[in-house]
Amino acid sequence: MKCQCCHEQEVSYAWQPFGPGKDANTAFTLPGNHYRGFPVIKVCFACKSAIETGDFPVHFTYKGFRYIARGNEVKEVKPSFWDGGTSDLNGLGSATMIMKDAPDGSELVAMVVDPTFVPSFVALPDLIEACEQIAQTFADDDKLTREQGLAVARARLALKAAKEVQS
Ligand SMILES: [Zn+2]
């Protein structure tokens, strides 16, 4: 059987990127020895190695959803987000739920308290993450130009609107 990532080499391992464990010891087993009840991707030796070391990005699909794995991190490729409606925050106002389709139904991505940001977050699934990276990278940088400082402040503002849900 061919590897489900590169579709070239023969399968050497059963890979379980979505559980039950995230570290390499539980994620890779010999075919047939995998944990029941969790998705299995059959991979070759080279793809396993790349998944662990990050030497090259490894692509795979599961239930029609596309993923990329690199350095033991698995990310969905361009997930599509949608407005899941408004939810009450225990009397502390309301927030719009941003949802995404997932293999098992749908998943809550973020609760957005400022409705003006909802269309942007829905249109650009990477936006929340991009804002986080900007805010983190420049958190304590006092050598920014005025324009750079303004850009970082905007990213922080967008981030404040989206209270990301820990999964
Ligand atoms: Zn492969």
Residues whose N, C-alpha, C, O or C-beta is under 5 A from the ligand:
A	BS01	ZN	C3 C5 C6 H7 Q9 V43 C44 C47
